[in-house]
Amino acid sequence: MVNFVPLSQISTRLLNCNLQTLDIDDLFAVTEIHRDTFPESMLSLLGFEVVRRYYLWQFTGPHDVFSLGVFGDSGTLCGYCFGGIFRGALSGFLNANKYFLFWKVLTKPGIFLMPEFRRRFLPSFRLMRRERDTQFHLLQQETDQRKSFGILTIAIHPQFQGKGLGKLLMKRAENAAISQGFREMNLTVHPENTLAVEFYQKLGWEKVLDNSTAWSGRMTKNLVVENQRESSRAPS
Ligand SMILES: CC(C)(COP(=O)(O)OP(=O)(O)OC[C@H]1O[C@@H](n2cnc3c(N)ncnc32)[C@H](O)[C@@H]1OP(=O)(O)O)[C@@H](O)C(=O)NCCC(=O)NCCS
């Protein structure tokens, strides 16, 4: 039996923040935060409209999304987390926007040289080439993913980092996973994003070491073990 982490145990250093489920009305604010938080990402470099379409796909695609925002006292969005079960978070976005993206990439050919393009985007583009493979891949992915709740992205605006908001969002995502019966969570982070890796490790995430020589950025969190830790800490 897995229990909730009481949110009262998590302190933030931002007074009067509140958490709300995000919807399509928050698309512009989410896009702005993505661009300010990940200014060097491929999506950001391709421009506002590409980032907007990426998140639009996460809101409207065939996913079971947990999308939570943390708002400051003036109602400003300070950060967000997208988690859940995603069916083609990247490949579906590429497919739905292929002509637009093709045109955008042509206007910025330097993108082809970026390691992120080769690491994340190229495999998804290849997959799109044969629709049957894509369907098979998505089905396979779905079977694998049902076992584990994914964190697609978490971003706290630079102005609000280090105030406990990231931890708050991650704990809420964890509670959502637990309430849906998941025993495990997973995410992929850029292996060189050491600040984020340390943040996740501090929250009990572990690196998944596959057979390749270098760590690919996959991380996991065992919710059953976490629950045992939380229970042993709780006052009797
Ligand atoms: C990574 C990120 C989500 C963390 O959110 P945050 O609100 O700044 O972090 P918090 O203030 O909640 O910190 C939670 C804990 O992690 C620790 N932590 C946060 N950043 C850390 C870092 N760079 N190194 C070590 N520990 C760190 C804090 O010390 C804190 O520990 P405490 O509870 O004992 O005080 C945020 O900094 C961010 O958006 N970064 C840029 C985007 C990014 O890289 N996202 C992840 C990849 S998808």
The ligand as a Tripos MOL2 file, in Angstrom:
@<TRIPOS>MOLECULE
LIG
   48    50     1     0     0
SMALL
NO_CHARGES

@<TRIPOS>ATOM
      1 C1         15.6590   22.0220  -11.4840 C.3       1 LIG1
      2 C2         14.5030   22.8920  -10.9660 C.3       1 LIG1
      3 C3         13.1780   22.3410  -11.4590 C.3       1 LIG1
      4 C4         14.5460   22.8630   -9.4220 C.3       1 LIG1
      5 O1         13.4710   23.6580   -8.9330 O.3       1 LIG1
      6 P1         13.7350   24.7010   -7.7670 P.3       1 LIG1
      7 O2         12.4440   25.3050   -7.3680 O.co2     1 LIG1
      8 O3         14.8070   25.6320   -8.1820 O.co2     1 LIG1
      9 O4         14.3210   23.7450   -6.6030 O.3       1 LIG1
     10 P2         13.8500   23.7380   -5.0800 P.3       1 LIG1
     11 O5         14.0440   25.0990   -4.5240 O.co2     1 LIG1
     12 O6         12.5000   23.1350   -4.9710 O.co2     1 LIG1
     13 O7         14.9110   22.7540   -4.4400 O.3       1 LIG1
     14 C5         14.5270   21.5010   -3.8960 C.3       1 LIG1
     15 C6         15.7240   20.8620   -3.2990 C.3       1 LIG1
     16 O8         16.6780   20.5630   -4.3130 O.3       1 LIG1
     17 C7         17.8840   21.2080   -4.0280 C.3       1 LIG1
     18 N1         18.4030   21.7480   -5.2400 N.ar      1 LIG1
     19 C8         17.7760   22.5800   -6.1060 C.ar      1 LIG1
     20 N2         18.6060   22.9050   -7.0950 N.ar      1 LIG1
     21 C9         19.7710   22.2710   -6.7900 C.ar      1 LIG1
     22 C10        21.0240   22.2410   -7.3850 C.ar      1 LIG1
     23 N3         21.2690   22.9500   -8.4660 N.pl3     1 LIG1
     24 N4         21.9980   21.5060   -6.8260 N.ar      1 LIG1
     25 C11        21.7840   20.8090   -5.6960 C.ar      1 LIG1
     26 N5         20.6140   20.8080   -5.0630 N.ar      1 LIG1
     27 C12        19.6280   21.5410   -5.6100 C.ar      1 LIG1
     28 C13        17.5780   22.3510   -3.0730 C.3       1 LIG1
     29 O9         18.6930   22.6240   -2.2390 O.3       1 LIG1
     30 C14        16.4240   21.8240   -2.3080 C.3       1 LIG1
     31 O10        16.8440   21.0580   -1.2090 O.3       1 LIG1
     32 P3         16.2240   21.3560    0.2670 P.3       1 LIG1
     33 O11        14.7690   20.9870    0.1620 O.co2     1 LIG1
     34 O12        17.0020   20.4600    1.1510 O.co2     1 LIG1
     35 O13        16.4300   22.8120    0.5060 O.co2     1 LIG1
     36 C15        14.6550   24.3830  -11.4060 C.3       1 LIG1
     37 O14        15.8550   24.8860  -10.9010 O.3       1 LIG1
     38 C16        14.5910   24.5790  -12.9040 C.2       1 LIG1
     39 O15        13.5240   24.8140  -13.4590 O.2       1 LIG1
     40 N6         15.7500   24.5060  -13.5870 N.am      1 LIG1
     41 C17        15.8240   24.7660  -15.0230 C.3       1 LIG1
     42 C18        15.0090   23.8030  -15.8470 C.3       1 LIG1
     43 C19        15.4670   22.3820  -15.7050 C.2       1 LIG1
     44 O16        16.6380   22.0750  -15.7610 O.2       1 LIG1
     45 N7         14.4800   21.4860  -15.5440 N.am      1 LIG1
     46 C20        14.7370   20.0680  -15.3860 C.3       1 LIG1
     47 C21        14.9650   19.3780  -16.6630 C.3       1 LIG1
     48 S1         13.4700   18.9330  -17.4960 S.3       1 LIG1
@<TRIPOS>BOND
     1     1     2 1
     2     2     3 1
     3     2     4 1
     4     2    36 1
     5     4     5 1
     6     5     6 1
     7     6     7 2
     8     6     8 1
     9     6     9 1
    10     9    10 1
    11    10    11 2
    12    10    12 1
    13    10    13 1
    14    13    14 1
    15    14    15 1
    16    15    16 1
    17    15    30 1
    18    16    17 1
    19    17    18 1
    20    17    28 1
    21    18    19 ar
    22    18    27 ar
    23    19    20 ar
    24    20    21 ar
    25    21    22 ar
    26    21    27 ar
    27    22    23 1
    28    22    24 ar
    29    24    25 ar
    30    25    26 ar
    31    26    27 ar
    32    28    29 1
    33    28    30 1
    34    30    31 1
    35    31    32 1
    36    32    33 2
    37    32    34 1
    38    32    35 1
    39    36    37 1
    40    36    38 1
    41    38    39 2
    42    38    40 1
    43    40    41 1
    44    41    42 1
    45    42    43 1
    46    43    44 2
    47    43    45 1
    48    45    46 1
    49    46    47 1
    50    47    48 1
@<TRIPOS>SUBSTRUCTURE
     1 LIG1         1 GROUP 0 **** ****
